[in-house]
Amino acid sequence: MTTLAPLKTAKPATPSAQPRVGVLLVNLGTPDTADTPGVRVYLKEFLSDARVIEDQGLIWRLVLNGIILRSRPRTKALDYQKIWNNEKNESPLKTITRSQADKLAVALSDSPHVVVDWAMRYGNPSIEAGIDALIAKDCERILAVPLYPQYSASTSATVCDEVFRVLARLRNQPTLRVTPPYYQDEAYIEALATSIETHLAALPYKPELIVASFHGMPKSYVEKGDPYQSHCIATTEALRRRLGMDEAKLLLTFQSRFGNDEWLQPYTDRTMERLAKEGVRRIAVVTPGFSADCLETLEEIAQENAEIFKHNGGEQFSAIPCLNDSDPGMDVIRTLVLRELQGWI
């Protein structure tokens, strides 16, 4: 039998004519510092989640604590230092997500009873801190917004897990809604297409093709029923239709594999190597699965994969920024949030 923690007592909500509504934007997470200790804390939380690494048995715990957390934090800290926002002493993901929340608050300012905040699934500010802050502002209803266009158990579902865990400790729970994945939403596809077209128009060269790189996932997760791969395919197909491109001009790949298991293919890094060796000299890469630029886009794609491409004969490589807090990107978030707030505002 599962034993819940003691119920957390919160001050009663202030009666009002119209209940206050909280909107909590949630992204994956980031270390608090770009050094080995900071990355170790972050990786331990991330890799201890059974949604991310499903087999959390004794062997995995020995590997995680005895090998991975002894060596990987040092390497990843160096990668974070390459992209770190030194002015604010934080990762770009944190900077961008905060800005997305600030801009959404302005966009919703016509509804003064709506409060916008933001959180990270792993690291800080935590989901628990975000929910506590919204409740402290008398929000009786909360809309959680996982900023993942494509659903997967290791991203969207684990956000819900944590939100439910926090609410399970409350005696007076707010009413909850969660936005659905938006992998083929018209506003999202249009924003992606517009950002690609704008970026390509500013390049001094014309790419021979575009690679759409999504975060990878163990193949076994999909075989167990995760819809992530089908969502990535649907996004890419919709983007091809919008841009008037076929499979040869807009390729689908998967990046960021980890460990020895087979992951979704084709792999981004091996595709970069293959394309260059086959004579492709000019490419651009877009990362439609990321709502904000982060380590996986700014370092892994824009630096590591650019180097792989050029090392094998490629000449021109351009990483297309994520939608971030751009006008098209904010249109996507605003559209999604307003749709799910119907009946509440």
N, C-alpha and C positions, 0 to 999 in steps of 0.2 A: 504494500500500500504506500502511495506517495504522500509524504507529509509536507504540507505547505508551511512556509515561514509565517510567523505571526503577522496578522493583518496590520497594515500601516495606516495610522490614523491621520487624516488630513482635515484641515479646517473646512467647515461647511461652505459650499459655494454661496456667493452673494446673490440673492434673488434679483432677477432682472427681467425686463419685459421680453428681451430676446436673449437666449442663452449664448454665451461666448463660445466661439468655435476655434479650436487650435488646429493648425496645419503644421505637421512635422516632416520636413524633408530629410531623407535618410540616404546616405551613401555608404560605401563599403567600409572605409576606415583608413587610418594613417598612424604612424608612430608620432609620439609627442615631440621627439627629438631625432635628429639625423645622425645618431651615433649608435654604437653597438648595444649599450644597455636599452636605449629607447626602442630600437628595432626588435630586440629580444622579447621585451614585454609585449609588443604588438603581435609578433609572430606566434608567441605562446598562446595568446588569446584566440587568434585566428585559426591556428592549426589544431587547437583543442576542441573546436566546434565539430560535433558529429555530423552536421550538415555539409561541412567542407571536406573532412576526412571521415568517411563513414565508419571505417573500422578503427575504433578507438581502444582496441584491446591492448594487452600487455606488450606485445611486440612493437606496436606503433608508439606506445608511451616510452619504451626504452629507446627507440630510434629517435623520437622527437627530443627527449631530454638528454640523451647521451651523445647524439651526433648532430642533429639539425640545429638545435639551439646553441650548440657550442661553436659552430662554424658559419652557418648561414647569416646570422645577424651582422657579422663583420663585413661580409661581402655586400649584403643589401644596404648597409649603412653607407658604403661608398657610392652606391647607385643613387640613393636618396640625396646625397650631398651634391650630385651633379645637377639636380633639378630643384633643390630646396629654395623656398622663398626666404632668403636671408633677411630681407627687410622686416618681415613679420615673424621670422623664425618659426615657420610652419611649412607644411607641404602645400604644393599648389592645389591639391584636392580640397584641403581645408579652406584655403583662400577662396576658391571658386564656389564651393558649396555655400559658404557664408554669404557671398555676393548674390547667389541665386535666391537665397532666402530673403535678403534685403530687398532685392528687386521685385520679388513676388509680393512682399508686404506692401510695396508702393502700388503695384498693379491692383491689389485688392483693397486699397485704402478707401474706396467708396463704401466698403462694408466695415465700419469701425469696430464691430464686435468680433472680427476675425483676427486672430493672433498667429503670426508665422514664426516658427523656430526651425532649427536644424540640428542634426545629430549624425554620428558615425556608428555603424554597427559594431566596429571594433576600434578601440581607442577613445579619444575624447574630441568633442563633448559626447557623452554616452546617450543612448536612447533613454535610459532611466532619468538622467539629468534633464533631458528635453521634455519628457512627459511631466516630471515634477514641476518644471518651470511653467508649463502650460496650465497645469492644475492650480498652481499658485496664482495664476492670473484669472482664475475662476472659469476656465474652459470646461464646460460640461460635455462637450463633444470634441473628438479628436479625429482628424483625418491623417493617417500615416501614409507617406508618399515614398515608397522605395524607388530610388532613381535608377532603376534597371529596366530598359526597354523590353528586353527578353526575359521571361521568367525562368528561373532555375531554383531548385531546392537549396542550393548553396549560396544564393544571393537573396532573392525575394522572400523565400520561405523562412530563412533564418532571421530576417528582420521581423517577420510576424512572430516567430518564436520568442524573440526578446521582448517585443511589445506585450505579448500575452504574459510573459513571465513577470514583467513589471506590474501589469494590471492585476495579476493574481494576488499580489500583496496588498491591494487596496480594498478597503471596506466600501468606500463610496467611489465606484468606478465610473469614469466618463464613458459615454457611448462612443463606439469605435467604428470607423470605416477604414478600409485600405484600398488604395488605388490599384487597378489591375495593370498587367503588363501592356505596353503600348507599341509593340514591335512592328505593327503594320498600320498604326494610326495615321490618318491622312496628314495631320499637322506635323507629325514626326518625320514622315517620309519627305514631305515638302521641305522641311527645314534642313534635313540632311542633303537633299538635292541642291538646294539653294547655296548651302555652305560649300559644297563641292564645286559647283559652277563658279562661285565667287573666287574661291581659292585658285582654281585652274586658270581663270582669266588673268590673274595677277602673276602667274609664273612666266619666266622668260623662255620657257620651252613647252612643248605639248607632250604630255605623257603618252606612251604607247598603250598603256592600260592602267587600270586602277585595281588595287587589291583592297578588299574589305576584310579587315582582320578583327575577329571576335575573340574574346577570352576563351580559352580551352576548357575542357571538362573530360574526366575519364569516360571512355566509351561505355564502361559498365553502368554508369549512372543513367545514361540514355536507355540502355537495354532494360533497366529496371523501371522505366516509365517517365523519366524526366523529359519534359517537352522542349528543353532549351535548344537542341539542335534544329528542330523543326521551326522554332521561332526565328533563329538566325537565318535559315534558308528563306523563310517568308519575307523577312526584312530585305534580304539581298535581292530577291526576285522583284519585290515592289520597287526597290531603288533602280533596278535595271529598266523596268518599264518606264519609270518616270524620267530617267536619263536617256532612254533610247539606246541602251547598250545590251549586248548579248553576253553569254558566259565567258567568251574569249576576251572581252574588254573590261569586264567587272568580275574579278575572281573572288571567291569566298575561301578564307583560310581561318585557322585557329592558332592562337598564340599562348604563351605562358604555361606550357605543360610543366608538370612537377612529378618527380619520382620515376619509377620504372614501368608503370602500367601504360597500356595503350590509351591514348587520348583521341579526341575527335580529330579527324584529318580532312583536308591536307594541312600540314603544319606550316605556319607562316615563315619561320626561319628557313626551312628547307625549300619552300616555294621561292623565296628571295634568291637563294643559291641557284636553284634550277633555272629560273627566268634569266638571270645574268649569264649563265653558261650557255643558254639557248640563244643568246644574242640580243635580248631585250636591254636597252640602254637607258630608257627614261620611264620612270614609273611614279605614281603617287599612291599613298596608302591612307585609307580612311578607317576609323575605328568606331563603327556604329553602335557597339554594345556599351560604350562608355559615355555617360552623360557629362562627364567633366574630365579634363586632362589630369593624368596621374602618373605614377611610376611606369605603369604598363604602356602608356602612350608616349610620354616625353622621353623616357630613357630606353625602354625595351624596343619600341618601334622607331622613334626618331633618331636614336643613336645606335643601338645594337644591330637592328635589322638593316639600317642604312649602311653600316659598315660591312655587313655580310654581303649585301647587294653589290657594293662598290669593290669589295675585295675579290669578287668573282667575275668582274668585268663590267658591271653596271656603271653608269656615269652620272645620271641625274636622279635624285631621290627626294621626294617631298612628302612630309607627313602633314596631312590635313588636320587642323585642330578639331577637337570635339566641339559640340554645340555650346558647351560651357554656359556663361551668362550672356551670350550674344542675344541680340533681338530675336532671331529665329529660335534660338534655344529657349528663351524665356517664353516665347509664344507657345511652345510645346508644353512647358510646365504649367503655365497659366490655363491653357485649354484643358489639360488633364484635370487640374485641381477644380476649376469651375464646374466641370461636368460632374465630378464626384461630390461636390458640395450642394448640388441641386436638392431643394427641400430643406436645407439647413440655413441658407442665406437667400 
